[in-house]
Amino acid sequence: MFRHPPAQILTLVRDRAFAEDKLRNIGGRPVLLSKPKTNSAPRSRSESIKIALAFVAIYLVWGSTYLAIRYAVETIPPLVTAGIRHTMAGGILLVWAYARGYRPRREHWGAGMILGALFFLIGHGTLHWAEQRVASGLAALLIATEPMFILVLAWATSQQRISRISAAGLAVGVVGVAILTGAELSAKDASLIGLVAVLVGSLSWAAGVVISPKLKLPADALARTAVPLVCGAVMLLLTAGITGEFHGLHRDAISLKSIFGLGYLIVFGSIVAFTAYTWLLQRCPPTLVATHTYANPVVAVLLGWLLASEPLTSRVALASVAILGAIVLIRRGERDTGKHPVKSVPEEMESTEQCA
């Protein structure tokens, strides 16, 4: 008489409930957006202040993490730095999610291992390693290429079309990257391999964004971040052990600047800014929250110049304009193609099982 057994009916109801949440990639970060709470009353003064402070966090804090990474890896090996950072942040978020009722399942850990490798082992591991050789401002500008890689990979997997505006953005972005890396080919004291490593990390993060819809990640937003963080942290620490970084770690040689840099990354970069980010997504339009994509590289370049004496040359300024202009064009092109999505993309990929 029943088309589905009771257990399957419950599964369908649960999946239908999950489907009410919408998947969005906000500023290159895959996030599960719940339906926003409607409130006809005007925002109170305290609410407006909280929103302003949250934007300060995602603009300034995330922009300053590149300089904090540079300070941390001066005397702490890079993979150890990234591993400790993500172990602490991921552990805190996982405990928080557990206290809210989340219980991990085997498929969650499998998905977390994949994203942990792409986002944190490769994505952040190469960034931390490269900042021993590359200025923090340059690293931030190259990381800003993530939307370009996401667009190309989504097009290659038939998830998105590339409009003329987006294609122009890609071209401008390539010019910006060429401006940054071209001079390094002839500079005697520069490390081209460091710049390439940052681009590899950006590509890896973009690949994680594109494949994440196919992975069985937790429905809980905190757990969707915590599980890949913990998995990535374990892989980072294992890799650090295999490569001998722990043998090169001497407590007496660790500077106070590196300790403060690591602490800043854990508390402000991973916990405070992420909490502000997810809180803003429930109260402001996603396109407004995504403006941190434009602000972070500018903040990183200026802080590197002011606090670390990193050169702010006309080449860096021109490359900044080109890369940020590319992001603007790609975002505009995405809005245009969003009105006419690729038909071959399954409808369920636009609704559920996505996370940061």
N, C-alpha and C positions, 0 to 999 in steps of 0.2 A: 504493500500500500504506500509506504514512504519511499521516495526516490533515493534518499540518503539515510544511512544509519544515524542515530542520535549524535554520536561522536563527531561525525562529519558535519552535521548541522551546526554544532557548537563551533567547530573550526571555521565554517563559512561565516558565521555571525561575528566571530572574533576578527577574521580577516577583513570583513566589511567595515568593522569599527576602525581598524588600522587604516583602511583606505580613506577615511575621512580626513586624515592628516595629509598634507601636501609636501612633496619633495621639492626643495629648491637648492640650487647651488649659489650661495650668497658670497660674493667676493672670492670665489674659488674654493669655498668650504661647503661640503654637502651637509645640509641641515634638514631635519624633519620639522616642518612647521605645523603646529596645531592651529585649528581655527581660532582667529583672534577674538578676544573677548570684546563684546560690544558694550559701550558705556556712553550714553547720551550726555552725561554730565561733563562739563568742562574740566580739564585737568587742573588739579590743585597746584599751588605754588611749589609744594614739596615734591610733587610728582614731576614737575618740570625741571626742578633742580636735579633730581635723580637721573632723569633722562640726559641732561646736559653732562653730568659727571660720568655716566656710562659711555657717552660718545667720546669724552676726553680719554677714557680708559682704552677704547679700541683704536682711537687715533694715535695717541701719544705712547701708550704702553706698548702696543704691538709694534709701533714704529721704533721704539727704543730697544726692543729685544735684540736687534742685530748688533748693537753696540755692546749690550750685556753679554752676548755670546762671545764677542771678540775678547772682552775682559776675562771671561770664564776660562776660555781655552788657552790663555797665555801661560798658565801654570798647571792646568788640569787637562789631561788628554781629552780630545774632542768626543770620542765615543763614550767615555766614562761620564763626561759632562752631560751629554744628551741622555744617557741611560739613567743617571741619577735624577735628572730633571723630570723625565717622564715616569719613572717609578714613583716618585713622590706625588706628582700631580695626578697620575692615573689611579694610584692607590686611594688618594683622598676622594676622588670623584666616584670610584667604585664603591667605597664604603658608604658614601652619600646615597648613591643609587640603591644599594642594598637596604639601607635604612628606610627608603621610600617604598620598599616592597619588591624590588627587582631581584630575580633569581636567574643566574646564568645557565644556559643550556649548551650542549656540545656544539651545535651548529653556530652558536654565537662566538665561541672560541675559535672555530675554524675560520669564520669570516674575519674575526679580529686578527688572526695571524696573517691573512692576506693583506688587509689594510695596514696592519702594523708594519709589515715589511715595506710596503709602498710609501706610506706617509712618513714613518718615523725612522726605520732602519736606513732606507735609502734617502728619502726626502730630507729629513732633518740631520741624519748622519753625515751626508755629504756637505750640508751647509755648515755644520759645526767644524768639520774637518777643513773645509775650504777657507773659513775665516781665520785660519792661521796664516794664510797667504794672500787673502783678498780683503780689501777695505770693507767695512761693514756697510757703507753707503752703496758701493758697487754691488755687493751681494744682495741688498734689498732691491735694487733696480732689476737685477737679473731674476730674482724670485718673482717679480711682478709680471714675468712672462707666462705665469701659470694660466691665465685666461686664454692666451694664444694656443698653448698646448692642448687645453681642454677643448677648444673649438675644433682644432685639427683632428684630435682623436675621436671626438663625437661625430664629426663628419665621416671619418674613416670607418666607423662602426655603424653608419647609417642612422644615427640618433639625431642628427641635426644637419640642416643645410647651411651652406656658407653664402650669405648674401654679398652683394657688391660692396656694401659698406664694411662688412666684416672682413672681406678680402683686402680692402684698402687698409684696414686696421692691421691685418697680419703683415702686409708689406711695410707699413710704417714701423711696426714693432721689430721686424727683421733689420731694418736700417738702424734703429736704436741700439740693438744688440751688437751690430757690426761696428757702430761708433765706439762702444765700450770695449769690445774685444780686439778691434783691429790694431789699436796702438800697442796692445800687449804683445803682439807678435814680434815687434822690433825692440821692445823695451828690455833692457838687460836684467833689471832687478824685479821684473814682474813675473808672476806665475800664471801662465795660461791654463795649466792643468787645474788650478783652483777655480777659474772662471767656468771651465767646462764642467767641473764637479757640481757647481751651483746650478747650472742648466740641467744636468742630469737629475739632480734632486727636484727641480721644478717639473721636469717631465714625469718623474715617478709620481709626484703628488697629483698631477693632472690625470695620470692613468688610474690612480685610486679613485678619484672623483668619478671618472667615466664608468668604471666597472662596479662601483659600489651598489648600483640599483639591483644587480643580480645576486648580491650576497644576503644571507639571512642574518641580519643584524638585529639587536634588541629593539623593541618598540620604545623603550624608555630613552628619552633624549640624553640624559646624563650617562647611561650605560653605553649608548652608542658611541660616545666619546671615550669613556673609561676603558672599555674592553680593548679596542685597538691600541690605546695608549699603553696599557699594561703589557700587551703582547709585544708591541714595538720596543718597550723598555727592556723586556727579557732578551730579545734578539740583539739589542744594542749592547747590553752587558756581556752576553755570550761572545759576540764578535770582538768586543774590547779584550776579553780574556784570550781569545784565539790569536789576536794580533799582538798580544803582549803589552797592551796599554797599562794593565795593572802593575806589571813589573816596573814600568817607567814612572809610576806614580809614587812620589815621595812626599809625605805630609809636611816635612820641614821646608820643602821647596814651594809649597802652595802659598800664593800671596793673598793678602787680605782682599785685594781688588777682585781676584778670581772667586773667592768665597762669596763676596757680596754680589758679584755678577750671577753666580749660580743661584743664590737665594732669591735674587730679583726675578730670574727666569721662572723659578718654581712658583713663588707666591703671586707675583704680578702678571708675568707673561702667560702662565698656564691656567691659574685659578681665577684671579680677579678679572682679567680681561675676558676670559671665556664666559664667566658668569654674567658679566655685563653684556656680552655679545648675545647670548641666548635670551637674556631678559629683554633686551631691546627688540629682538625679533617678534616678541609677543605684543609690543606696544607701538612700533613704528613700521612704516612701509619697508619691505625688504630692500628696495632700490636705494632708500635713504641709508640704511645700515651698511649696504655694500660700498658706500663712498669711502670706507676705510681703506679700500683697495688703492685709491688714489693718494690718500694721505700718508699711509705708512712709508712708502719709499722716500717721499719728500722729508718726512720727519727723520728717517734714518740717515739720509745724506747730510742734513743740517746738523744733527747731533754728532755725527762722525767728524764733521768739519770743526764744530765748536769745542768738543770735549776730547777728541782724539787726534786733532791736527791732521785729519785726512784731507787731501787736496780737493778743493772745490773748483775745478777747472772749467773752462768753457766747453770742453768735450763732455764732461759729466753733466753739465747743465743742458746741453743740446740732446744728449742721450735721454735725460730725464723727460724732457718735453716730448721726444719721439715715443718713448715707451708708454708714458701716461696718456698721450694722445691716441696711441694704438688701443689702449684699454677702453677709452671713451668710445671710439669707433666700433669696437667689437661689441660692447654693451648695447650700443644703439642698433647694430645689426642683429643682435640676438632678439631684441624686442620686435624687430620687423619680421624675422623668420618665425617667431613665436606665434604670429597670427596665422601662419601656414605651416604647421608642423609636418615632419616627414611621416607619411602614412604607414610606413613599415614598422614604426616604433610601437610596441605593445602599449595599450592604454594603461596597464597596471604599472608600467615603469614610471609613469608621471605622478603616481600617487603614494606609494608605500615603500617600506623597507629601505629608507635612505637616512643617512646620519653623518654627523661630523666626528 
